[in-house]
């Protein structure tokens, strides 16, 4: 069993949920041997039917007290580009595919995703490029993010969002 955990955090990101459950993405996940997808849909209005992804067992929920177990039991995390979700997945030492919401104005999330990809900690894409990214991604090229130095991350985040 290979599991993908998808999280939108505390917000809504219907485009991400739609992109992950699209025919193209489902086909790419099947081809990579994934069997289960757990979707955390947050406040979104898109709540896929459990039978909507042929070849995949789909579980859907809005919120939990903690998503740590979902991350821990996954083989791949697909996440929105929020700093909290990114850090949680990286801290769990899981391969991370970040989907940037390119509809956001003043998109600091893109800067964070670009830097963490440049450091080989994650792969990022947009909703429109998700299926191709799922087909082409090389998770073996990712390196472990070493947590425990919050001052370094804070400094990096300040640079990424242009505060320094």
RONUTI-861474 format. One record per residue: residue number from 1; x, y, z of N, C-alpha, C, O, CB in turn; chain. Coordinates in steps of 0.1 Angstrom, whole numbers, plus 5000, padded with zeros to 4 digits. Glycine has a CB too. Layout:
<rotis>
pos,n.X,n.Y,n.Z,ca.X,ca.Y,ca.Z,c.X,c.Y,c.Z,o.X,o.Y,o.Z,cb.X,cb.Y,cb.Z,unit
NUM,X,Y,Z,X,Y,Z,X,Y,Z,X,Y,Z,X,Y,Z,A $
...
</rotis>
This chain:
<rotis>
pos,n.X,n.Y,n.Z,ca.X,ca.Y,ca.Z,c.X,c.Y,c.Z,o.X,o.Y,o.Z,cb.X,cb.Y,cb.Z,unit
1,5008,4988,5000,5000,5000,5000,5009,5012,5000,5017,5014,5009,4990,5000,5012,A $
2,5007,5021,4990,5014,5034,4990,5004,5045,4991,4994,5046,4983,5022,5036,4976,A $
3,5006,5054,5000,4996,5064,5004,5001,5078,5001,5012,5082,5003,4992,5063,5018,A $
4,4992,5086,4995,4994,5101,4993,4985,5108,5003,4973,5105,5004,4992,5105,4978,A $
5,4991,5117,5010,4983,5126,5019,4983,5140,5013,4994,5145,5010,4989,5126,5033,A $
6,4971,5145,5011,4970,5159,5005,4964,5168,5015,4954,5165,5022,4961,5158,4992,A $
7,4970,5180,5017,4965,5189,5027,4964,5203,5022,4973,5208,5014,4974,5189,5040,A $
8,4953,5210,5025,4951,5224,5021,4953,5233,5034,4951,5245,5033,4938,5226,5015,A $
9,4956,5227,5045,4958,5234,5057,4944,5239,5063,4934,5232,5061,4966,5247,5055,A $
10,4944,5251,5069,4931,5255,5075,4923,5264,5065,4912,5269,5069,4935,5264,5087,A $
11,4927,5265,5053,4920,5273,5044,4912,5265,5034,4909,5253,5036,4930,5282,5036,A $
12,4908,5271,5023,4902,5263,5012,4911,5264,5000,4917,5275,4997,4888,5267,5009,A $
13,4913,5254,4992,4921,5254,4980,4914,5244,4971,4920,5233,4968,4936,5251,4983,A $
14,4902,5247,4966,4895,5238,4958,4902,5234,4945,4901,5223,4940,4881,5244,4954,A $
15,4910,5243,4939,4917,5240,4927,4927,5229,4929,4929,5220,4921,4925,5252,4922,A $
16,4933,5228,4941,4943,5217,4944,4935,5204,4945,4939,5194,4940,4950,5220,4958,A $
17,4924,5204,4953,4916,5192,4954,4912,5187,4940,4912,5175,4937,4904,5194,4963,A $
18,4907,5196,4932,4903,5192,4918,4914,5187,4910,4912,5178,4902,4897,5204,4912,A $
19,4926,5193,4911,4937,5189,4903,4942,5175,4908,4946,5167,4899,4949,5199,4905,A $
20,4942,5172,4921,4947,5159,4925,4937,5148,4921,4942,5137,4918,4948,5159,4941,A $
21,4925,5151,4921,4915,5141,4917,4911,5141,4902,4902,5134,4898,4902,5143,4925,A $
22,4918,5149,4894,4916,5149,4880,4920,5136,4874,4928,5128,4879,4924,5161,4873,A $
23,4914,5133,4862,4918,5120,4856,4933,5119,4853,4938,5108,4855,4910,5119,4842,A $
24,4939,5129,4849,4953,5129,4846,4962,5126,4858,4971,5118,4858,4958,5142,4840,A $
25,4958,5133,4869,4966,5131,4882,4964,5117,4887,4973,5110,4892,4962,5141,4892,A $
26,4951,5112,4887,4948,5099,4892,4956,5088,4883,4961,5079,4889,4933,5096,4891,A $
27,4956,5090,4870,4964,5081,4862,4979,5081,4866,4985,5071,4867,4962,5085,4847,A $
28,4984,5093,4868,4999,5094,4872,5001,5087,4885,5011,5081,4887,5003,5109,4872,A $
29,4992,5089,4895,4994,5083,4908,4993,5068,4907,5001,5061,4913,4983,5088,4918,A $
30,4983,5063,4899,4982,5048,4897,4995,5043,4890,5000,5033,4894,4970,5045,4887,A $
31,5000,5050,4880,5012,5045,4873,5025,5045,4883,5034,5037,4880,5015,5054,4861,A $
32,5025,5054,4893,5036,5054,4902,5033,5044,4914,5042,5043,4923,5037,5068,4908,A $
33,5023,5036,4913,5020,5026,4923,5013,5030,4936,5012,5023,4945,5033,5020,4927,A $
34,5008,5043,4936,5000,5047,4948,4987,5040,4948,4980,5038,4937,4999,5062,4948,A $
35,4982,5036,4960,4969,5029,4961,4959,5037,4969,4947,5034,4968,4972,5016,4967,A $
36,4964,5046,4978,4955,5053,4987,4958,5068,4986,4969,5072,4986,4956,5047,5001,A $
37,4947,5076,4987,4948,5090,4988,4939,5095,5000,4927,5092,5000,4944,5097,4974,A $
38,4946,5102,5009,4938,5108,5020,4938,5123,5017,4949,5130,5016,4945,5105,5034,A $
39,4926,5129,5016,4924,5143,5013,4919,5151,5025,4909,5148,5030,4915,5145,5001,A $
40,4927,5161,5029,4922,5171,5039,4918,5183,5031,4926,5190,5026,4933,5174,5050,A $
41,4904,5185,5030,4899,5195,5022,4896,5209,5028,4892,5218,5022,4886,5190,5016,A $
42,4898,5210,5042,4897,5222,5049,4883,5228,5047,4873,5221,5048,4907,5232,5044,A $
43,4882,5241,5044,4869,5248,5043,4864,5248,5029,4855,5255,5026,4871,5262,5048,A $
44,4870,5240,5020,4867,5241,5006,4853,5236,5003,4846,5229,5011,4876,5233,4998,A $
45,4848,5239,4991,4835,5234,4987,4836,5222,4978,4826,5215,4976,4828,5245,4979,A $
46,4848,5218,4974,4850,5206,4966,4853,5194,4976,4863,5194,4983,4861,5207,4956,A $
47,4843,5185,4977,4845,5173,4985,4843,5161,4976,4831,5157,4974,4835,5173,4997,A $
48,4853,5155,4971,4852,5144,4961,4845,5132,4967,4846,5129,4979,4865,5140,4956,A $
49,4838,5125,4959,4831,5112,4962,4842,5102,4964,4852,5102,4956,4821,5108,4951,A $
50,4841,5093,4974,4851,5083,4976,4853,5074,4964,4864,5067,4963,4847,5074,4988,A $
51,4844,5073,4955,4846,5064,4943,4850,5072,4930,4849,5067,4919,4833,5057,4940,A $
52,4854,5085,4932,4857,5093,4921,4871,5092,4915,4874,5098,4905,4856,5108,4925,A $
53,4880,5084,4921,4893,5082,4916,4896,5067,4914,4901,5060,4922,4904,5087,4927,A $
54,4893,5062,4901,4895,5048,4898,4909,5043,4901,4919,5049,4897,4891,5046,4883,A $
55,4910,5032,4908,4922,5026,4911,4928,5031,4924,4938,5025,4929,4932,5028,4900,A $
56,4922,5041,4930,4927,5046,4943,4916,5045,4954,4904,5048,4951,4932,5060,4941,A $
57,4920,5042,4966,4911,5043,4977,4912,5057,4983,4923,5061,4986,4914,5032,4988,A $
58,4900,5064,4983,4900,5078,4987,4893,5080,5000,4882,5075,5002,4893,5086,4976,A $
59,4900,5087,5009,4894,5091,5022,4894,5106,5022,4904,5112,5018,4902,5085,5034,A $
60,4884,5112,5027,4882,5127,5027,4878,5131,5041,4869,5126,5047,4872,5131,5016,A $
61,4884,5142,5046,4880,5148,5058,4883,5163,5057,4891,5167,5049,4887,5142,5071,A $
62,4876,5171,5065,4879,5185,5066,4890,5189,5075,4900,5195,5071,4866,5193,5070,A $
63,4888,5186,5088,4898,5190,5098,4900,5179,5108,4891,5171,5110,4894,5203,5105,A $
64,4911,5178,5114,4914,5170,5126,4922,5178,5136,4928,5188,5132,4922,5157,5122,A $
65,4923,5173,5148,4931,5180,5158,4946,5180,5154,4953,5190,5156,4930,5173,5172,A $
66,4950,5169,5147,4963,5168,5143,4964,5160,5130,4957,5150,5128,4972,5162,5153,A $
67,4972,5164,5120,4974,5156,5108,4987,5148,5108,4992,5143,5098,4973,5165,5096,A $
68,4994,5149,5120,5007,5142,5121,5007,5127,5117,5016,5123,5110,5012,5144,5135,A $
69,4996,5120,5122,4995,5106,5118,4993,5104,5103,4999,5095,5098,4984,5099,5126,A $
70,4985,5113,5097,4983,5111,5083,4996,5113,5075,4999,5106,5066,4973,5122,5078,A $
71,5004,5123,5080,5017,5125,5073,5026,5114,5076,5033,5109,5067,5023,5138,5078,A $
72,5027,5109,5088,5036,5098,5092,5033,5085,5084,5042,5078,5080,5035,5095,5107,A $
73,5020,5083,5081,5017,5071,5074,5016,5072,5059,5012,5063,5052,5003,5066,5079,A $
74,5021,5084,5054,5020,5086,5039,5034,5083,5033,5044,5083,5040,5016,5100,5036,A $
75,5034,5081,5020,5046,5079,5013,5049,5092,5005,5061,5093,5000,5045,5067,5003,A $
76,5039,5100,5003,5041,5113,4996,5031,5123,5002,5019,5119,5005,5039,5112,4981,A $
77,5036,5135,5005,5027,5146,5009,5025,5156,4998,5035,5160,4993,5032,5152,5022,A $
78,5013,5159,4994,5010,5170,4985,5003,5180,4993,4993,5178,5000,5001,5165,4973,A $
79,5009,5192,4993,5004,5203,5002,5003,5216,4995,5010,5219,4985,5014,5204,5014,A $
80,4995,5225,5000,4995,5239,4997,5008,5244,5002,5016,5237,5009,4983,5247,5003,A $
81,5011,5256,4998,5025,5262,5001,5025,5270,5014,5035,5278,5016,5029,5270,4990,A $
82,5016,5267,5023,5017,5274,5036,5029,5270,5044,5033,5258,5044,5004,5272,5044,A $
83,5036,5279,5051,5048,5276,5058,5046,5265,5068,5054,5256,5070,5053,5288,5065,A $
84,5035,5265,5076,5032,5256,5086,5031,5241,5081,5037,5232,5086,5019,5259,5094,A $
85,5023,5240,5070,5022,5227,5064,5035,5222,5058,5038,5210,5059,5011,5227,5053,A $
86,5042,5231,5051,5055,5227,5046,5065,5222,5057,5071,5211,5056,5062,5238,5038,A $
87,5066,5230,5068,5074,5226,5079,5070,5213,5085,5079,5205,5089,5075,5237,5089,A $
88,5057,5211,5087,5053,5198,5093,5056,5186,5084,5061,5176,5089,5037,5199,5095,A $
89,5054,5187,5071,5058,5176,5062,5073,5174,5062,5078,5162,5062,5053,5179,5048,A $
90,5080,5185,5061,5095,5183,5061,5100,5178,5074,5109,5170,5074,5102,5197,5058,A $
91,5094,5182,5085,5098,5177,5098,5095,5162,5100,5101,5155,5107,5091,5184,5109,A $
92,5085,5157,5092,5081,5143,5093,5090,5135,5083,5088,5123,5082,5066,5141,5089,A $
93,5099,5142,5076,5108,5136,5067,5101,5128,5056,5104,5117,5052,5118,5126,5074,A $
94,5090,5134,5050,5083,5128,5039,5086,5136,5026,5087,5148,5027,5068,5129,5042,A $
95,5086,5128,5015,5087,5135,5002,5076,5145,5001,5064,5142,5004,5088,5125,4990,A $
96,5079,5157,4997,5069,5168,4997,5068,5174,4983,5077,5179,4977,5072,5179,5007,A $
97,5055,5174,4978,5052,5181,4966,5043,5193,4969,5032,5190,4974,5045,5171,4955,A $
98,5047,5205,4968,5040,5217,4971,5033,5222,4959,5039,5224,4948,5049,5227,4978,A $
99,5020,5225,4960,5013,5231,4949,5009,5245,4953,5002,5248,4962,4999,5223,4946,A $
100,5015,5255,4946,5014,5269,4949,5001,5274,4943,4998,5271,4931,5026,5277,4943,A $
101,4994,5282,4950,4981,5288,4946,4985,5300,4938,4987,5311,4944,4971,5291,4958,A $
102,4986,5299,4925,4990,5310,4917,4979,5321,4915,4981,5331,4908,4994,5306,4903,A $
103,4968,5319,4921,4957,5329,4921,4958,5339,4933,4951,5349,4933,4943,5323,4922,A $
104,4967,5337,4942,4969,5346,4953,4977,5358,4949,4986,5357,4941,4977,5339,4965,A $
105,4973,5370,4954,4980,5382,4952,4992,5382,4962,4991,5377,4972,4971,5395,4954,A $
106,5003,5389,4957,5015,5390,4966,5019,5377,4972,5018,5375,4984,5012,5400,4977,A $
107,5022,5368,4963,5023,5354,4967,5037,5350,4973,5046,5346,4967,5022,5345,4954,A $
108,5037,5352,4987,5049,5348,4994,5051,5333,4994,5063,5329,4996,5048,5353,5008,A $
109,5041,5326,4992,5042,5311,4992,5051,5307,4980,5058,5297,4982,5028,5305,4991,A $
110,5050,5313,4969,5059,5310,4958,5073,5311,4961,5082,5303,4958,5055,5318,4945,A $
111,5077,5322,4968,5091,5324,4972,5096,5313,4982,5107,5309,4980,5092,5338,4979,A $
112,5087,5310,4991,5091,5299,5000,5093,5286,4993,5103,5279,4995,5080,5297,5011,A $
113,5084,5282,4984,5085,5270,4976,5097,5270,4967,5104,5260,4966,5072,5268,4967,A $
114,5100,5281,4961,5112,5282,4952,5124,5280,4960,5133,5272,4955,5112,5296,4945,A $
115,5125,5286,4971,5138,5284,4979,5139,5270,4984,5150,5264,4984,5138,5294,4991,A $
116,5128,5264,4989,5129,5250,4995,5132,5240,4983,5138,5230,4986,5117,5247,5002,A $
117,5127,5243,4971,5130,5235,4960,5145,5237,4956,5152,5227,4953,5121,5238,4948,A $
118,5150,5249,4956,5164,5252,4953,5173,5245,4962,5184,5240,4958,5167,5267,4953,A $
119,5169,5243,4975,5176,5236,4985,5174,5221,4984,5179,5213,4993,5173,5241,4998,A $
120,5166,5216,4974,5163,5202,4972,5155,5195,4983,5156,5183,4986,5176,5194,4970,A $
121,5147,5203,4991,5139,5198,5001,5125,5194,4997,5118,5186,5003,5138,5208,5013,A $
122,5120,5200,4985,5107,5197,4980,5107,5199,4965,5116,5205,4960,5096,5205,4987,A $
123,5096,5195,4959,5093,5199,4945,5080,5207,4946,5071,5204,4953,5091,5185,4936,A $
124,5080,5217,4937,5068,5225,4937,5062,5227,4923,5070,5225,4913,5070,5239,4943,A $
125,5049,5229,4922,5043,5231,4909,5030,5240,4911,5028,5244,4922,5039,5217,4902,A $
126,5022,5241,4901,5009,5248,4902,4999,5237,4899,5002,5226,4895,5008,5260,4893,A $
127,4986,5241,4901,4975,5231,4899,4976,5227,4884,4973,5215,4881,4962,5238,4902,A $
128,4978,5236,4875,4978,5233,4861,4990,5223,4857,4989,5216,4847,4979,5245,4852,A $
129,5001,5224,4864,5012,5215,4861,5013,5203,4870,5022,5195,4868,5025,5223,4862,A $
130,5004,5201,4879,5004,5190,4888,5005,5176,4881,5013,5168,4884,4992,5190,4897,A $
131,4996,5173,4871,4997,5160,4865,5011,5157,4859,5016,5146,4861,4986,5158,4854,A $
132,5016,5167,4852,5029,5165,4846,5040,5163,4856,5049,5155,4855,5033,5176,4836,A $
133,5039,5171,4867,5049,5170,4878,5048,5156,4884,5058,5150,4888,5046,5181,4889,A $
134,5036,5151,4887,5034,5137,4892,5041,5127,4883,5047,5117,4888,5020,5134,4894,A $
135,5040,5129,4870,5046,5119,4861,5061,5120,4861,5068,5110,4860,5041,5121,4847,A $
136,5067,5132,4862,5081,5134,4860,5089,5135,4873,5102,5135,4872,5083,5147,4852,A $
137,5083,5137,4884,5091,5140,4897,5101,5129,4900,5098,5117,4898,5081,5143,4908,A $
138,5112,5133,4905,5122,5124,4910,5124,5126,4925,5132,5135,4930,5136,5126,4903,A $
139,5116,5118,4933,5116,5120,4947,5130,5116,4954,5133,5121,4965,5105,5112,4954,A $
140,5138,5108,4947,5151,5104,4952,5161,5115,4952,5171,5114,4959,5156,5092,4944,A $
141,5158,5126,4945,5167,5137,4945,5165,5147,4957,5173,5156,4959,5165,5145,4932,A $
142,5154,5144,4965,5152,5153,4976,5161,5150,4988,5165,5139,4990,5137,5152,4981,A $
143,5165,5161,4995,5173,5159,5006,5166,5162,5019,5156,5169,5019,5186,5168,5005,A $
144,5170,5157,5030,5164,5159,5043,5165,5173,5048,5176,5179,5048,5169,5149,5053,A $
145,5154,5178,5052,5154,5191,5059,5157,5189,5074,5150,5181,5080,5140,5199,5057,A $
146,5167,5196,5079,5171,5194,5093,5164,5204,5101,5167,5216,5101,5187,5195,5094,A $
147,5154,5200,5109,5147,5209,5118,5155,5212,5130,5166,5207,5132,5133,5204,5122,A $
148,5150,5221,5139,5156,5223,5152,5164,5236,5152,5171,5239,5162,5164,5212,5155,A $
149,5164,5244,5141,5171,5256,5141,5161,5267,5137,5162,5273,5126,5183,5256,5132,A $
150,5152,5270,5146,5141,5280,5142,5146,5294,5138,5140,5300,5130,5132,5281,5153,A $
151,5158,5298,5144,5163,5311,5140,5168,5311,5126,5167,5321,5119,5175,5315,5149,A $
152,5173,5300,5121,5178,5299,5107,5165,5299,5098,5166,5306,5087,5186,5286,5104,A $
153,5155,5292,5101,5143,5292,5093,5137,5306,5093,5132,5310,5083,5133,5281,5098,A $
154,5136,5312,5105,5130,5326,5105,5138,5335,5096,5132,5343,5089,5130,5331,5120,A $
155,5151,5334,5097,5160,5343,5088,5157,5340,5074,5156,5349,5065,5174,5340,5092,A $
156,5156,5327,5070,5153,5323,5056,5140,5329,5052,5138,5334,5041,5154,5308,5055,A $
157,5130,5327,5061,5116,5331,5058,5116,5347,5056,5109,5352,5047,5106,5327,5069,A $
158,5123,5354,5064,5124,5368,5063,5129,5372,5049,5124,5381,5042,5132,5375,5074,A $
159,5140,5365,5045,5146,5368,5031,5136,5364,5020,5134,5371,5010,5159,5360,5030,A $
160,5129,5352,5022,5120,5347,5012,5109,5357,5009,5104,5358,4998,5115,5333,5015,A $
161,5104,5363,5019,5092,5372,5018,5096,5387,5016,5088,5395,5015,5083,5370,5030,A $
162,5109,5389,5016,5114,5402,5013,5115,5412,5024,5115,5424,5022,5106,5408,5002,A $
163,5115,5407,5037,5116,5415,5048,5130,5420,5051,5133,5430,5058,5110,5408,5061,A $
164,5140,5413,5046,5154,5416,5048,5161,5419,5035,5173,5422,5034,5161,5405,5056,A $
</rotis>
